[in-house]
């Protein structure tokens, strides 16, 4: 299946037994809506919210208990009235209602199947409606009231992310000092965090992520120009209570630079709004994906060269030799022009 024509409700098989499974993820935050100081009952809060989600008008009947997590925040007695008292995560994994399968009706006429563009528009409309209905609701738990806010994670919102890089490069173009040399730029590198190293490792050889395996996996999303993998020890500490199966020290961070913008755009679209699943594992992993605005591969290409030359010259002559990298040389050339 091509990533360019991937539907928002369709899974995407990847090499090494991995799958990008579609789902909607919402971040929930709970505030007190009255003057009560009673402790937060996480189980009661979760049960009340599940009942609200499964009943009309939302009617999310296929919603397992495990797809909603609620966790009270620490030090409630130290929090101000307007500060949150609990947080939660809601996953909606059954999206089959977005695209019902074609079936023959009484007139023996098959229902016309939606195009990927129509299905995408229907999905975003449903998501917006769901967020609007959930935002600001009040839950009454035996006289104790809580107000809930809802947020779509930034790495799950492809349209907002695309707008962010378009605005970034548009402002960079406008701020260029030489109008003659103005050339519109577009991103080509994605950054993925929070993926377990063992899922990208060579089976029965090592638990560390393999460049070859990782390249093979991401090649299913487009043609790759550069790839870099590093350990991501900060991810385990960042996930407080989520993904407990993946502990700090076992995660990796991946930079993938694609050959062209179209492959980059399709890869970002495929990675947003999905969980990573592994054949033989029940874990449904939520990773974090974003685009590289720092120029990781550009900086990695020039900085080491400059450092090596300076160090070599310093040891030979006892002083540093000024070295101008190619990027800086091009920049100065513009002023001479």
N, C-alpha and C positions, 0 to 999 in steps of 0.2 A: 504494500500500500504506500502510495506517494504521500509525503508530508504536505505537499502543496494542496492536495484534495482531501486531506484528513478532516473528518467530521468531528465536531466537539463532543459527540457521544460515543465515538468509536475508539476502541483500544488500539494501540500501536505496538506490535511485536518488535522486539529488538533481539540482536544476537545474545548469546550466553544465557538464554532462558529468561530474559528480562522482558517486561511489558510496561508500557506507559498506559495506565488505566485512568479513564476520565472520571472526574468527580468534582463536586463543588465544595469548597472549603470556606467557612466563615469564622472569623474571630469574634467572640462574644465577650462583653465586659458588663459586669453587674454593679449597680449602685443602689444604695438605700433610697427608698422613696418615701420614708416616714422618719419619725424620731426614735424608732426602736434601736436598742443597743444589743439585742439578742445575737448570739453567735450564728454564723451562716451554716445551715444544714445543707451540705453539698448534695446528699442523696435526695432530699426533699425538693431542692431546687431543680435538680436534673429531672426528677419524675414529673414535676409540674410542667417543665418546658417540653418534655417528650409528648405529654398529653396534648399540649397546645399545637405541636407540630403535626401530630398524626390526625387530629380532628379537622373538620372543615373550619375555615375556608382553605387552609394550606393543604391538608389531606396528603401528607407524606407518609403513606401507609407502610411502605417498605423502608423503614428506618430502624435498624438494629440499635439496641441500647449502647453497644460499643462504639457507635459512630457519633456519640455525643459525650463529651467529657466536660466536667465542671470541677473547678478547684478553687477553694477559698484562699484568699491572699493572706500572708502572715501579718502579725502585729496590727490586728483590727482596732485594738484599743488606742493605737497611736495615730490612726487615720482621721483626717478631717471629714466632715459630712459630705463634701462633694468629691471625695476620692473613692475609687472602686474598692469593692470588698471581695469580689470573686471574678474569675475569668473562665472562659470555656472555648471549646473548639467544636464546631458542627461540620460533619461530612455528609454530603448527599451523594451516594455512589450509584444509586439506581436512577439513571437518566433516560430509561427506555420510553417514558411517556413523551419525551421531546419529539421522537421520531417513531411513531407506531408503525409496525410492519404492515405492508400492503396486504389486504385481504379482500376476498370477493364478497360483495354485498348481495342484497336480494336481486339486484338487476344484473348480476354477474359481471359487474364492471370493477376492475381492480383499482384500488385507490392509487392515485398518482403519487409517486415517491418524491419527497422534497429534495431539492438540490442542496449541495453542501452549503452554499451561500444562504439559502432560505433557512436551513436548519441552524446555522450559526446565528442568524438574526433572531430566530425564535428562542434559542437558548439564552442569548443576552437579554432579551425582553423578559423572559421568565426569571432570570437571575435578578434583574433590577426590581421586578415586582416583589420577589421574595424578600429582598433586603429592605424594601420600603415597608412591607408589612411587619417585619420583625423589629425594625429600628424603633426604639422608644416604647415598646410594650411594657406593661407592668404585670408582675406576677405576685399574687397574694397567697402567701404561705401561712395559713392559720393566723391571719391578722398582721403579719409582717410583709411589707411591700418592697419589691425590688424592681428597679427600672433597668432595662437592658439596651445596650448599644451594639451595633453590628458593623463589622468592617471586612472588606475583602482584602486578603493579603496582597501586598504590592507585587509579589512574584507570581500571583495567580491572575492578575489583571493585564492581559495582553494588550488591550486597546490603550489603557493608560500608560503602559510601558512604551508602546510604540510612539505615543504622543510625546513622551519624555525625551526620547532620542531625536525625534524630529525637531523639537524646540531647542534642544541642546546644540545641534549642528546648525540650525538656523541662526541662533544668537552668535555662534562662533563665526559664521560667515559674515554677519553684519559687522562684527567687531574687527574684521580683518583690515589691516592698515593699507594694503595695496589693492584697490578695487580691480585692477587689471588681472591680478593673479587669483581672483576669487573663484574657487571651485567647490561646489557643494560636496560635502563628505557624508558618508553613511557608515553605520557601524558594521562590523563583521565578526565580532568575538562575543561569545556568551561565557558566563561564569556560573558554574553549578556548585553549590555547597551542600553538605549534609548527606552525601552518598557514602554508604559503607564500603571501605576499601576491599573487603573480601568479595564483594559482588563484582568487582572490576579486576580481580586477581586471577592468576593462572591456577586452575583447579588442581589441588593436591601438590602444588609446588610452593606456593607462598600465600600469605594472607595480605600482602601488600599489593596495592593497585599496580597493574601491569600496563605499560604504555601501549603495547600491542593490542591487548584485550580492550582497553579503553578506546583506542582508535577504531577498532572494529565496531564497537557498540555505537559510537557517535557518527560513524560513517553512514549509518542507516538514516541519518537526518540530513545529510548533505556532504558535498566534497570538502575535505578538510585540508587546510594549508598548514596550520601549526597546532600543536597540542602540548599542554603542560599539566602535570599533576603534582600536587603537594599535599602533605598531611594537614588536617584541619582540626587541631587540638581544641580550638576555641568553640567549635560547634557543640560538643557535648555539654560544656558549661552553659552555653547559651540556651539550650533546650532544657528548661526547668520543668521536669515532670512529663515532657513529651518524648516519644521515641526512646523509652528507657532501655530497650533492647540494644540500642546502639550507644555505647559508652564513649567517652572522650578518648582520643588516641586511635580510634579505629575508623575514623572518617577521613575523607579526602576532598580536596577542592580541585576542580577541573576548569581550565581555560581552554576553549575550543575556538580557533579562528577558521572561518570558512572561506572558500575561494571567492565567493561572490555574495552580494547582499541578498539575493533571492533565497539562497540556501540558508543564510543566517536568519532571515525573516520567517521562513517555514519552520526552522528548528525551534525558534523562540515560541512560535504559535503552538507547536506540538508539545513543548515542555510546560507551557503555562496551563494551569488548571488540571494537572494530572498527578497521580501518585506512581511511584516506582514499585513494581512487584517482581518477585523472583520465584521461578518455578520451584516448588518444594518447600516454600516458606510462606507462612501466614501473615508475615509482616507487610503492611502497606505503608511505604515510606514516603513522607512528605519532605522533599528537598527544597532548596531555595535557588531560584534561577534569576539572573539579571544580565544586563549587557555591560560590556567593559568600556567605561568612559575614560579610563586612565591610560590607555594605550599600553597594555601589559607587554605585548610582544615587541612593540616598537622600542620601548624603554629597555627591555631585556636584550635587544639586539645591539644597542649602541653603548649602554653604560658599561658593560663588562670590557668592551674593547678599549674604551678610554681609560679605565682603571688599570688594565694590564700594561698598556703602553706607558702610562705615567709611572707605574711601579718599576718597570724595567729600566726606564730612563733615569729614575731617581737613584736606583741602586748602582748604575754605571757611572753617573756623573755627579752624584751627590745633590742633585736638584731636580725639580719636576719640569718636564717639558710640556709646554702648552699644546694640547691636542684638541682640534676642532672636529667633532663628529659631523657626519654628513648632514644630519638634520639642521644643525646650527649653520653649516656652510650654505645650505640652500636658503636659510633665513637671511643671512647677510647678503647673499646674491641679490635678493629682492630689493634691498636698499641701494645697492650699486646700480641696479637697473633704473 
